[in-house]
């Protein structure tokens, strides 16, 4: 039996929506292509901003807000 899919819809300030099908119990949202499975194009979001975890049909959101130090110019 495969895991159920969840659909996450993220809307930007203009109301444009992106839909993401999620088949894992936990995913990371953020701007980093190395740390996040779902990318968020928002300067206010950190590289690894929040973890979404689906358990028992409920969604738990944990703020992570990881911003690595910047090196160079």
C-alpha positions as CSV (number, residue, x, y, z in Angstrom):
1,X,0.0,0.0,0.0
2,X,1.4,3.4,-1.0
3,X,1.4,6.4,1.3
4,X,-1.5,8.8,0.7
5,X,-0.9,12.1,-1.1
6,X,-1.6,15.4,0.4
7,X,-2.0,18.6,-1.6
8,X,-0.4,21.7,-0.3
9,X,-1.4,25.0,-2.0
10,X,0.7,28.0,-1.4
11,X,-0.6,31.4,-2.6
12,X,1.6,34.5,-3.1
13,X,0.6,38.1,-2.3
14,X,-0.9,38.4,-5.7
15,X,-3.1,35.4,-5.2
16,X,-1.2,33.1,-7.6
17,X,-1.2,29.5,-6.3
18,X,1.3,26.7,-6.5
19,X,0.1,23.2,-5.7
20,X,2.4,20.5,-4.4
21,X,1.5,16.9,-4.0
22,X,3.2,15.5,-0.9
23,X,3.7,11.8,-0.3
24,X,6.1,11.9,2.6
25,X,5.0,12.3,6.2
26,X,7.3,15.3,6.6
27,X,8.6,18.0,4.3
28,X,10.6,21.2,4.7
29,X,9.6,24.5,3.2
30,X,12.1,27.2,2.4
31,X,14.2,29.0,-0.1
32,X,17.2,26.6,-0.1
33,X,17.4,24.0,-2.9
34,X,19.6,22.0,-0.6
35,X,17.5,22.0,2.6
36,X,13.9,22.3,1.4
37,X,11.7,19.9,-0.6
38,X,9.1,22.6,-1.3
39,X,10.6,25.9,-2.5
40,X,9.2,29.2,-1.4
41,X,10.1,32.3,-3.4
42,X,9.8,34.9,-0.7
43,X,12.7,37.0,0.6
44,X,11.1,36.8,4.1
45,X,11.4,33.0,4.2
46,X,14.7,31.4,5.4
47,X,16.5,28.6,3.6
48,X,14.8,26.0,5.8
49,X,11.8,27.9,7.1
50,X,9.3,25.4,8.4
51,X,8.7,21.7,8.6
52,X,5.3,20.3,7.8
53,X,4.5,16.9,9.3
54,X,1.3,14.9,8.6
55,X,0.2,12.6,11.4
56,X,-3.1,10.9,11.8
57,X,-4.8,13.1,9.2
58,X,-3.6,16.3,11.0
59,X,-0.9,18.8,10.0
60,X,1.7,20.0,12.4
61,X,3.9,23.0,11.5
62,X,7.2,23.6,13.2
63,X,9.2,26.8,12.5
64,X,12.8,26.1,11.8
65,X,13.9,29.4,10.2
66,X,17.5,28.4,9.4
67,X,19.6,31.0,7.6
68,X,23.2,29.9,7.1
69,X,25.9,32.6,7.5
70,X,26.9,34.4,4.3
71,X,30.5,34.3,3.2
72,X,32.0,36.6,0.6
73,X,30.3,39.4,-1.2
